[in-house]
Amino acid sequence: MLDLTKEVNKILREYVDQVEGAVLEAEEKTGKEAVKKLKQTSPENPKGKGKHYKSDWTIDQKAKKNYSQIIIHNRQAQLTHLLEHGHDIVRNGVKVGHWEPRTAHIKPVEEWVKDTVVERIEREL
C-alpha cells in the first residue's frame, strides 16, 4: 500500500509540474506579445509631453511560492488612464476644457490577453 501511495504522489507531482510549466510559458509568451501590441497601438502624445509613452510599455514577472504574476505596465502610469479615458483640464481650480480620450489601446489588448492565455494553457495541457 505504501508503494502505491508513493507512486500516486509521484504521478501527481509530475502533473503539477507540467501544469505549472504550461501556465508560466503561456503567461510569458502572451505577456511579451501584449507589450508588442501595446507599443504598436498606443497613441503618440502631442507637444512632446510624454513622448516616450508609446515605447515605455514593459513587462515584470513576480514569482511567488505558489504562483507567478505577470504585470504589464507603462513607465508613465499616470498617463495611461488619461489617454485611455480622457480628462478635464483644470487651471487654478477652474475647469477650462476637456481632453477627449485617445484611441482605446489598453482594453482591446487586455481582452486579447484574457482569451489567448487561457487558450494557450488549454492547448498545452
N, C-alpha and C positions, 0 to 999 in steps of 0.2 A: 504494500500500500504506500509506503514511504517513497519508493522509486517512482510510482505513478504520480504522486504529488509533485515531486521534483521535476519530472518530465513535463507535466502540465504547466507548471510555473515557468519553466524554460521556454516553452512554446509561447506563452502569454507575453513574456518579456521580449522575445523576438518580434512579436506582433506590435507591441507598444513602440519598440524602436523603429519599426518600419513606418508606423503611423506618424510618429514624431518627425522622422526624416521627410516624409511626404509633405507634411504641413509646413515645415521650415523651408523646404525647397520651393513650394508653391508661393508662399508668402514673399520670399526673397525675389523670385523671378517677377511676380506680379508687381511688387513694390518698385523695382527698377524700371519696369515698363511704365508704371504710373508716373514716375518722375519725368521720364522722357515725354509722355503725353502732356503733362502739365507745362513743361518747358516749351512745347510746340504751341499750345493753345492759350497760354497766358498773354494778357494784353501788355503792350508797352505803356509805360507811364509817361504822359506828356510833360514837357518843360524840364526834362532831365531829372525830375524828382523820382527817386526810387528806380533809377534807370537799370538797375540790375535785378529788378523783381523777377523778370522772366527767367533769368538764369540762376536764381537763388533757391530753386527747389532742391531739396536734398532728402535723404533717407537715413534714419537712425534705427538701429536694432538694439533692443534691450533684452538680454537673456536673463530669465529668472530660473529658479529651480524647476518649476513645473510647467513653464510656458515661455514663449518668446513673444515679443511685441515689436511690430514694425511701425514706425512713425514716419509719415511723410509730411514735411513741413517746409515753409518758406522762411528764409532767414529774416525777412521783413514781415513778421507775423501780423503786425497791426495793419498792414496794407492789404492783406488777403481779404479780410472781411469788408473793408471799404470798397475795394474794386468789385467784389462779387455782389454786394448788396446796395451799394451807393451810400450816400451820407449827406447830412445837412452841412452847409458851410456857415460857420459861426465866427463872427468877429466881435470882440468886446461884448460877448454875451448876447449878441443880436444875430438872428438868422438872416443871412444876406443872400442865400441861394441854396441850391441843391445839386449835388453831383450825382448824375444818373449812373446806375450800375453799368459796368462794362459787360462784356460777354460772360455768361456763366461758364467759367472754365474749371471750377473745382468740382461742382456737383456731378457733372457727367462722368468725370474720371472716378469719383467716389463710387458711383453706381456700377461702372465697369469693373472696378476692383472687387466689389462685393460679389458680383456674378462670376468673375473669372477665377478668383482664388478658390471658391467652392468647387467649381467645375474641374480645376486642375487637381485638387485634392481627391475628388471622387475618381477621376481618371487614373490617377497614380495608384490608388488602392484597388 
